[in-house]
Amino acid sequence: MTAKYRGLTEKWIYVPLFLLILLLLFLVIFSIKKATGPELTFASENQNTDANQAPVDANEESEQKQEPCEDERPLRPDHNHPAFTERVEERTEMVARHIQARNISDPNVLKAMRMVPRHAFVGPGRQRYAYADHPLHIGCEQTISQPYIVAFMTEALELKPNSKVLEIGTGSGYQAAVCAEIAQQVYTIEIIEELAKSAEERLKKLGYRNVFVKAGDGYFGWKENGPYDAIIGTAAAGRVPPPLLEQLKPGGRMILPYGSPYGLQYLVLITKDDKGNLAKKNVMPVRFVPMTGEVTKPEEKSEK
């Protein structure tokens, strides 16, 4: 009997040892699962995530969704064309001598005049005169206005970053580019189709994504995109086209040359108050090329 019980005792000694081994094995397996658990969970919850991409924080993901896409952001000039880095010192000197020294003080206007490469808006034979303070011929019996007048008229509009501008008489596109440096959108109309096409190509090439060009008679404005915070005319007429007055917003400002195409002309500043009442003021004697099209017809025969 003693030998029999001794044998049973020796067998039961292995039971605790076996249980201890099982416990150790369980702890090892549990530790391995715990170490790899978060990685497996992340992979299952983000099946489309790149393996090399860090997990996105929930708050960051929410902020990213709220950020507007590129198509919803206001278009701005991109300034990537080489012309913007050319002849910078000449533009700086032009602004200092011919614009700032003559009491143009709006910082946005001064910055725009320093930025826009005027030499890119004239033909190769006239580029050396691009930063002199006088108008230059651009073909089709039209001119690019002298820098001081461009700056003066732009300042008179009191443009804001969210302004919508209508220009009558695109010409080379220079005045539109200056306005586009400040305003959100510029709509410009040119009655000479050849100039409208070349200006549109030039502005697009220079990166002015917020300028829109149309070939047509500026007398009628561009109603579908109005009303406008500011309207600027770059050709002289003996009367102000009524459609332009209608398309000017309450609180808006308009400046254009007024008078005989071949006689005395003044820049006229027109303002519209919140009730739609208009006020006009002569601000400077000028000389502009004449406006053509509907405005040349006798007033009683003109169409609206």
C-alpha positions in Angstrom: 0.0 0.0 0.0 2.8 2.4 0.9 4.4 1.8 -2.5 1.1 2.3 -4.3 0.3 5.7 -2.6 3.9 6.8 -3.2 3.3 6.2 -7.0 0.1 8.2 -6.9 1.7 11.0 -5.1 4.5 11.2 -7.6 1.9 11.4 -10.4 -0.1 14.2 -8.8 3.1 16.3 -8.5 3.0 16.8 -12.3 -0.5 18.3 -12.3 0.4 21.7 -10.7 3.4 21.8 -13.0 1.2 21.2 -16.0 -1.2 23.9 -14.9 1.6 26.3 -14.4 2.9 25.7 -17.9 -0.6 26.3 -19.3 -0.9 29.6 -17.3 2.5 30.8 -18.6 1.5 29.9 -22.2 -1.8 31.8 -21.8 0.0 34.9 -20.5 2.4 34.8 -23.5 -0.4 34.6 -26.0 -2.4 37.4 -24.3 0.7 39.6 -24.3 1.2 39.1 -28.0 -2.4 39.9 -28.8 -2.3 43.0 -26.7 0.8 44.3 -28.4 -0.6 43.8 -31.9 -4.2 44.6 -31.2 -4.3 48.4 -32.0 -2.6 47.8 -35.3 -5.1 45.2 -36.3 -8.0 47.4 -35.2 -6.6 50.4 -37.2 -6.2 48.3 -40.3 -9.8 47.0 -40.1 -11.3 50.4 -39.5 -9.3 52.1 -42.3 -9.2 49.6 -45.1 -8.6 52.3 -47.7 -5.7 54.0 -45.9 -2.2 53.8 -47.4 0.0 51.6 -45.3 2.7 54.3 -45.1 0.1 57.0 -44.1 -0.2 58.1 -40.4 -3.6 57.7 -38.9 -5.8 60.9 -39.2 -7.0 62.5 -36.0 -10.8 62.8 -35.9 -10.6 66.6 -35.2 -8.1 67.1 -38.1 -10.3 65.0 -40.4 -13.3 67.2 -39.5 -11.3 70.4 -40.2 -10.1 69.0 -43.6 -13.7 68.3 -44.6 -14.7 71.9 -43.8 -11.9 73.4 -45.8 -13.2 74.7 -49.2 -12.0 73.0 -52.3 -9.9 74.9 -54.9 -12.8 75.5 -57.2 -14.7 77.3 -54.4 -11.9 79.7 -53.6 -11.8 83.1 -55.2 -9.6 83.2 -58.2 -6.5 85.3 -57.8 -3.6 86.2 -60.2 -0.9 83.6 -59.8 2.2 85.8 -60.7 4.1 82.8 -62.1 4.9 84.3 -65.5 8.5 85.5 -65.9 7.4 89.0 -66.7 6.6 89.7 -63.1 10.2 89.3 -62.1 11.5 91.4 -65.0 12.2 95.2 -64.9 11.1 95.3 -61.2 13.3 98.3 -60.5 11.8 100.3 -63.4 8.3 99.7 -62.0 9.4 100.7 -58.5 10.9 103.9 -59.9 7.8 104.6 -62.0 5.6 104.4 -59.0 7.8 106.5 -56.8 8.4 109.3 -59.4 5.1 109.5 -61.3 2.5 108.1 -59.0 3.3 108.2 -55.3 4.9 111.7 -55.8 1.6 112.9 -57.3 -0.5 112.1 -54.2 -1.7 108.6 -55.1 -1.6 107.0 -51.6 -3.8 104.0 -51.6 -1.4 101.1 -50.6 -3.3 98.6 -52.7 -3.1 100.7 -55.8 0.6 101.4 -55.3 1.3 97.7 -54.8 -0.7 96.8 -57.9 1.2 99.3 -60.0 4.5 97.9 -58.8 3.3 94.3 -59.5 1.8 94.5 -63.0 4.4 94.2 -65.8 3.4 97.0 -68.1 6.0 96.0 -70.7 4.0 92.8 -71.2 1.0 94.8 -72.5 2.7 96.6 -75.3 4.4 95.5 -78.5 8.1 94.6 -78.7 9.0 97.9 -80.4 7.6 100.0 -77.5 8.6 97.9 -74.5 11.6 100.2 -73.8 9.1 103.0 -73.2 6.8 100.9 -71.0 7.6 102.6 -67.7 7.6 106.2 -69.0 4.6 108.2 -67.8 2.7 108.6 -71.1 0.3 106.6 -73.3 1.5 104.2 -75.9 -0.1 102.9 -79.1 -1.2 99.3 -79.1 -2.7 99.1 -82.6 -6.2 99.5 -84.0 -5.9 103.3 -83.3 -6.0 102.6 -79.6 -3.6 103.3 -76.7 -2.6 102.0 -73.3 -3.2 104.8 -70.8 -0.4 106.6 -69.0 0.5 104.9 -65.6 -0.5 107.9 -63.5 -4.0 108.0 -65.0 -4.4 104.3 -64.5 -3.5 104.7 -60.9 -5.7 107.8 -60.4 -8.8 106.1 -61.8 -8.2 102.9 -59.9 -7.8 104.8 -56.6 -11.0 106.7 -57.3 -12.9 103.4 -57.4 -11.9 102.6 -53.8 -11.7 98.9 -54.6 -11.9 96.2 -51.9 -10.7 92.6 -52.0 -14.3 91.4 -52.6 -15.2 94.1 -55.2 -16.7 93.2 -58.6 -15.5 95.5 -61.4 -16.8 96.2 -64.9 -14.4 97.8 -67.3 -15.6 99.4 -70.6 -12.7 99.4 -73.1 -10.3 96.5 -72.5 -7.6 97.7 -74.9 -4.4 95.9 -74.0 -5.8 94.6 -70.7 -3.4 96.7 -68.5 -6.1 98.6 -66.6 -8.0 95.3 -66.0 -4.9 93.7 -64.6 -4.3 96.5 -62.2 -7.9 96.3 -60.9 -7.6 92.5 -60.7 -4.6 92.8 -58.3 -7.0 94.3 -55.8 -10.6 93.3 -56.7 -12.1 89.8 -56.6 -13.5 89.8 -60.2 -13.0 92.0 -63.2 -15.4 91.9 -66.2 -14.1 93.8 -69.2 -15.6 94.5 -72.6 -13.8 95.5 -75.8 -15.7 96.6 -79.0 -12.7 95.8 -81.3 -12.8 92.0 -81.6 -9.1 91.8 -82.4 -8.1 93.7 -79.3 -10.5 91.6 -77.2 -9.0 88.4 -78.4 -5.4 89.5 -77.9 -6.1 91.0 -74.4 -7.8 87.8 -73.3 -4.9 85.6 -74.5 -2.4 88.0 -72.8 -4.2 88.1 -69.5 -4.7 84.3 -69.4 -1.0 83.8 -70.2 0.0 86.2 -67.4 -2.1 84.3 -64.9 -5.0 86.7 -64.4 -7.6 84.1 -63.7 -10.1 86.6 -62.2 -10.4 88.7 -65.4 -13.1 87.8 -67.8 -13.1 89.4 -71.3 -15.9 89.8 -73.8 -16.0 91.3 -77.3 -19.0 93.6 -77.6 -20.3 97.1 -77.2 -19.6 98.4 -73.7 -22.6 100.8 -73.9 -24.8 98.0 -72.8 -22.5 96.7 -70.0 -22.5 93.1 -69.0 -25.9 92.7 -67.2 -25.8 89.0 -66.4 -22.7 89.4 -64.2 -23.9 92.6 -62.5 -24.5 94.6 -60.5 -21.0 96.0 -60.0 -19.3 97.7 -57.0 -17.2 99.7 -59.5 -17.4 100.6 -63.2 -14.5 102.1 -65.1 -14.5 103.5 -68.6 -11.4 104.0 -70.7 -12.9 105.7 -73.8 -14.6 109.1 -74.0 -18.3 109.8 -74.8 -20.6 112.7 -74.7 -23.0 111.0 -72.4 -23.0 108.2 -69.8 -24.7 105.1 -71.0 -27.9 104.4 -69.0 -27.3 100.7 -68.8 -24.1 101.3 -66.9 -25.8 103.5 -64.4 -28.4 100.7 -63.9 -25.7 98.1 -63.4 -23.9 100.1 -60.7 -24.6 98.8 -57.2 -26.1 101.1 -54.5 -23.0 102.4 -52.8 -21.0 101.8 -56.0 -18.6 104.2 -57.8 -18.0 104.8 -61.5 -15.3 106.8 -63.2 -15.0 107.5 -66.9 -13.9 110.2 -69.4 -16.8 112.4 -70.3 -17.1 115.0 -73.1 -16.5 115.5 -76.8 -14.3 112.8 -78.3 -12.4 115.5 -80.1 -12.7 118.4 -77.6 -12.7 119.1 -73.9 -12.9 116.0 -71.7 -13.1 115.4 -67.9 -12.8 112.3 -65.8 -16.2 112.2 -64.1 -16.7 110.4 -60.8 -20.3 109.1 -60.4 -21.5 107.7 -57.1 -24.8 105.9 -56.2 -26.2 106.1 -52.7 -28.2 103.3 -51.0 -31.4 104.8 -52.3 -30.2 104.8 -55.9 -29.6 108.5 -56.1 -26.6 109.6 -58.4 -24.0 112.3 -57.8 -21.5 113.4 -60.4 -18.3 115.3 -60.1 -15.6 116.4 -62.6 -12.3 115.4 -61.1 -9.6 116.0 -63.9 -9.2 117.2 -67.4 -8.1 114.3 -69.7 -7.7 113.2 -73.3 -9.0 109.7 -74.2 -9.7 107.9 -77.4 -13.4 108.1 -78.4 -16.0 105.5 -77.4 -17.6 103.9 -80.4 -20.8 101.9 -81.0 -24.2 102.6 -79.7 -23.1 105.7 -77.8 -22.4 107.6 -81.0 -26.0 107.5 -82.1 -28.4 110.4 -81.3 -29.8 109.9 -77.8 -33.4 109.6 -78.9 -32.6 106.8 -81.3 -30.4 104.7 -79.1 -31.6 101.4 -77.9 -31.7 100.2 -74.3 
